[in-house]
Amino acid sequence: MAADIVQCDHCGQKNRVPAAASGSPRCGRCHRPLPWIVDVDDNTFAEVAEAASIPVLVDFWAPWCGPCRMVTPVLEQLARELAGQFKLVKVNVDTAPRVGARFTVQAVPTLLVMSRGQVTIRQAGAPTGGALRDWVKRAITAAAATPTTPTEAVADIGP
């Protein structure tokens, strides 16, 4: 699996960030956390999202979806602001239909947060910018505190 080149917002260093790795990426020069944004397909989802050691925000989207195009920049900005706290995994439902079917995605955008391979929180639809930011922050905080047993892990927090 190829690595992306991510420029550090703090010092400007260009860093190679793999799609799947333990921990979370840090800048090679200043050691600050880097945003972790990865596009996946049916074949790479498990390795990239389920095996992650930090919370994963999965964005199910489609290129023809207007609300998806409004959500994407907000999620990517949050990935930069909250670098090191979560991994943003983007799933195009047109090119990864098995992943969408596995999670019963019936509308896009659909967001889920996973912790240790288990879905902890789910949101269908596109909240507005401020509500989306608040939802992501609450969801990531809740996922980081999620117990390891799957039966205890599922939560539903509103927008």
Secondary structure, DSSP 8 states (H G I E B T S, - for coil): --EEEEE-TTT--EEEEESS-SS--B-TTT--B---EEEE-TTTHIIIIIT-SS-EEEEEE-TT-HHHHHHHHHHHHHHHHTTTT-EEEEEETTT-HHHHHHTT--SSSEEEEEETTEEEEEEES---HHHHHHHHHHHHHHHHT--SSHHHH------
